[in-house]
Amino acid sequence: MEVEVEVLCFFPFLRKSSDYIREIGVSLDDLIYSAAFERARDRGCERVISAIKTGEVSSHHVLAKDVDMEILSYPFARILVSCIGDTYLARRYARAEAKTAYKILSASISDETLLHALAEDLGVTVLCGGASHTSYDGVVGAAKLDFGVRMYRIHFTDYLRLASELKGSKWRLVNRMLHEGFVMVSGNDLLQLFHEAFYDRVRENLPIEVPRDICDAVRKYTDEIRQVLSVNTREDLSIACDEISQSAFPPCISYLLKRLMGGEEISHSARFALTSFLLNIGMRTEDIIRLYEKAPDFDAEKTRYQIEHIAGSRGTKYTAPSCRTMRTYGICVRKNDELCEKVAHPLGYYALAKEKEKSEKRRNMR
């Protein structure tokens, strides 16, 4: 099905966008090196920075003369994300593109031509009305139930794939109306499922393999993005630790947290030590999950389960390991730290360090 070029500006991750770029004859070398496409490169960098800062890709009215630049900015943004090679950035960027596209589709959910084009390109089979025995690819017709809610049907295989990461019992297939292989969903539910499809498409193969010479050529952009990413990471940590004294953390916890926030993989025992410590000093589950988003193997559902398990919501509440156990784990990193010599537990260190901070603050107020 033909897709208007303007639509590709809002949904640049569609396969049709790649077809269009080939049609207008823009090569990879053109995009990377040609002065004619500097605006596309600037816009691509803007896409990534906006994703980091706001969780969305900044959108604006695109003039006819800027359509090509807007479409080309998407593959350039993917190149930038890939050259940086940070899995947290890749996830955040994909979420931002998906969220932006979701909002655009929300305002156009009644546009069946658009739904048809998106469904076809994303490989999702969706039906709007039609007789129950009819089978279509894409979107056809329109139907309203007696109570006035427009309903859609999505093939159960697509439903299972796209709903797998969605929370809540309503997304379980057993709680859905299933007829002749199709699941009945409302417009809002369909939007959520499309959101997941958008995310999957953007995240697909990201980061991609990019030749070193190309990464060198775009270094001025990736350096800028790395700087923004670094600041945002510190702000994320500051927000998560808003009511907690991060400066009072023992060296072992500070070390593990620094590695985690840097996108490094840490061992199972290190994760247990870090998570249990943060829970014990009062950090919320949602804030800890936010920190773990930086991990290269982040899985939201698994992370939540593990944190809630350690927190005791599923049984025993765990206490952070002692200094002796931390040494056994190989994650004790004390280096001539005065407080480390006085305590036998990271929580004891935290309590003493906080008390020391309070005493110094009181002295300074005199």
N, C-alpha and C positions, 0 to 999 in steps of 0.2 A: 504494500500500500504506500502511495506517495505521501510524504510528510512535508509540510510547508517549512521553508528554511527558517522562518521566524520561530517555529516551534523548537527547532534544534538549538536555538539560543537558550531556551529555558530548560531543555533536557539534552544537554550536549553529550551525555554518556550513551545515547542511543546508537545502534549500529549504523543507522542512516547518516549520522554525523561523519563517520569515517568514509562512507561512500561519497558524501558531499565534498569532503576535503580532497579526495582523489579526483573528483570531477573538476574542481577548480584548479587542479594541478599544482598544489602547494606541497613541496617535498619537505622532509625532515631538516635538511640543510637550510632551506628557505626559512623555516620557522625558527631555527636556532641562530642563524647568522645574518640573515637579510635585514637591512635597515627598514625595509618596507613593512616588516612584521613586528617592529618594536612595540607597538601598542598592544599586540596580542601577547607578547612576552610580559609586558607590564601588568596587563589584566590577569594573566595567569598567576603571577606572583601575588597580586591582590586577592585572588580567589583563595590561595592557601593561607595568607595572613589573616584574612577575614574569618576563615574556618577556625584558626587557632584562637583568635580573640573573642569571637561571638558565637561560635558553634554553627554558623550559617555562612553561606557564600553571598556576599553583598550583591544584590540584584538592582538593576535600574532599567529605565526605558532605553531600549537599544534602537538607535537610528538606523535607517536602511543602509547607510554607508558603513556602519560599524558591525553589521551582521557577521561578516567573515571573521573579523578580529575576535568577536565574542566566542564564536564556535572554536576557533583555533586556540583560544586561551585555555580551553579545557585539556587538550592533550599536552600543552606546555606545562600546565599545573601538575599533571601526573608525572611528567619528567622531573620536575623540581622535587616533588615528594619522594620519588624513587631515588634521586641522587642523594638526598639526605639519608634515606634508608632507615628511618625511625618508625617502628611499627605502631607506636602510639600516634604519631602524626598521621600515618596512613589511615588508621581507624577514625581519627577525629575528622580528617578531611573527607572521608567517605560519608560519615554521618552528616557533615555539614552540607555536602552536595545533595544528599538524600532528603534532608530536612527542608532545604530550599525548594527542591522540586515538589515535595509533598505540599508545601504551602501554595505553590502555583497551581497544582492540580486541585487543591481544595476549592479554589475559586472557580474552577472550570469542570467540576465533577459531572455537570449535566451535559457537557460537550461529548456526545457519543463518538464523534469522529476522532477526537483526541484520545479518548479511552481505547478505541479500536487500535489506533496507531501504536500507543504505548504497550498495550497487551500483546500485540503481534510482535513488536520488536523485542520485548522482554521474554517472549516465549511463555506467556501466561494465557490460559484459556478462560475467558470470562463471558458470561451471557447476561444480557439485560432483557428479561422477559422472553417472549417466544413460547411456543408450545413445549410442554415438558419432554416430549419425545424428540424435539429438534436438536440437532448438534451443529454447533458453529465453532469456528476459530475466531478469536477477537470478540468484539462487542456488537450485538444486534438489537434492534428494537428498543422498547422501553416498557416497563410495567410498574404498576403501583398496586399494593395490596389494598384491601378495603379500608384499612385505617390510615391510608394516605402516605405510607412510607415507601419510597422507591427502593426496590430490592434488586440485588444482583446475584448471579450464581458464578462460582469459580470452581474449576475442576478440583476434585479432592486431592490429587497429587500435588498440584500447585499450592493448594491451601495448606497441606501438611508441611511443605517445604518453607513457605513464607511465614507461617504462624509459629514455627518451632521456637523462635526466640521471644515471642510475645508472652507477657505475664498475665495471669488471671485464668480462672477456670472457664470463662466464657470461650476461650480459644481452643479448649479441648474438643476434639472432633466428636466425642460422645455427647457433647452439649450443643451440637449443631444439627440443623435439619439437612439430611443428606438424601438426595433423590437422583437416581440414574447417574451416579458418579459425580454429581455437582453439589456443592455446599452453598446454602442460602446465606447471604451476608447483606448488611445494610450499607449505605453509601459511606458512612464513617468507617465501618470495618474494612471496606474495600480500599479506602484511602490508606489505612494502616498497613494493609497487605502490600499495596503498591510501594509504600515507604520502604518496606523490607526488600522489595524487588529492586528499588533504586539503589539501596545500600549495597546489596549483593553485586549489582552490576558495576558500581564505582570501585568497590573493594576488590573486584576480580583481578587477579594477577598483579595486584599492587603490594609492594613495589615491583616494578618491572625491571628487567636488565637494561641498564643504560651504559653505553660505551664511556670509558673514562674521559675521552677528549670532549665529549658533549657535556659531561658534568663539569669539566674544567671551564668550558665556554660559558656556562650559566652560573658560575660561582658567585658573581655579585648578587644574584637573586637568592641563592641558597644561603649565603652568609647572612643576608637580611632576615630570612625566614628562621634560621637557627637562633638568631638573637631574640626574635619575638618569641620563639618556642621556649627559650631558656627563661625569659621573664615570666611567661605564662605559667611555666612549671613551678617557679618559685611562688607565684601568686596562688596557684592551686594548693600548694602545701600550706601557705599562710592561711588560706580560708579554712582548710581542713583542720588546722591546728589553732583555730581562732581562740578557743577557750582553754587551750593547753599550752604550757610553756615549753616550746620546742628547744629553747636554749638550755633547758634542764635535762634533756635526754642524755643518757649514758653514751659513751663512745661507741659501744656495740650497736645500739639502736640507730644512732646518727649515721653510722657507716652503712647499715643495711638500708636505711631510708634513702640515703644518697645514691646507692646503687640502683634501688628500685626506681627512683625518680629519674635516673639517667637512662632508663630503658634496659638495664641489664637483667639477666635472668638470675634469680637467687634460689638456693636450694629449698627443699621442702621444710627442713628443720629451721632454716632461716626465716621462712615465711611464717611458720608457727610461732617462732620467738617474737617476730615483729608484730604480728597480728594480735597475739595474746597480750603483749605489752600495751599496745595502743588501746585495746578494749579495756584493760585493767585500769588505765588512767582516765577513761571516760570518753574516748573518741567514739563517734557514732558509726554504725555499720556502713551507712551510705557514704560517709566521708572516707572510710578505709577502702571501700570499693573504688572510689574516685582515684585514690593513690595507686591502686593496683592496675588501673587502666594503662599505666605506663609500661607494664610488664609485656615482654614480647609475645608471650603465650596467653594473653588475657582472654578469659572466658567468663562473661558476666554471670551466667547462671551458676557455674561451678564455684566461682569466687564467692558469691553470696552464700551458697550452701556451706562452704568451708568456714567462712567468718561466723555465720550464725551457729554452726556446730561448736566452734571454739567459745563463742559467747554464752553457750549453754541453753540456747533456745530449743535445742533438740535433745537435751539431756544434761550431762555434766558441764559445768562452767570451768574452763581451764585457767590456771594462773601462769603467768610468764615464767619461763625457765630461770633457774638460779644461775649465778655466775659460774658455778662449778659445771653445771650442765652446758652452759654456753661455751665453756672451754672444751668440753667433750665434743660438742658440735663443730668446734673449730672456728667459731665466730666471735670469740672474745678478742677485742682489738685494743685493750687498754695500753696506753703508752705514757708512762710517768704521770698518770692522772691521780691527783691527791685523793679525790673522793673514792676512786675505785679501790684504793687500799683500805678504806674504812667500811666498805659494805660487802655483803655476800649475795646481793640480789639487785638486778637492774631497777626494780621498783624502789628499793631502798635508796639507790643513787638518786633517782628522780625526786623522791621526797626530800632528801637532804639538799639537793641542788635548788629546789624550789624555795626551801626555807632560807637558804643562803641568799637567794635573789631578793626575797622579801626583807631580810635584815639589811641588805645593802640599800634597798629602796627607802627604808625607814630612816637610815642614817643620812641619806642624801636630802631628805625632806626637812631635817633639823636646821 
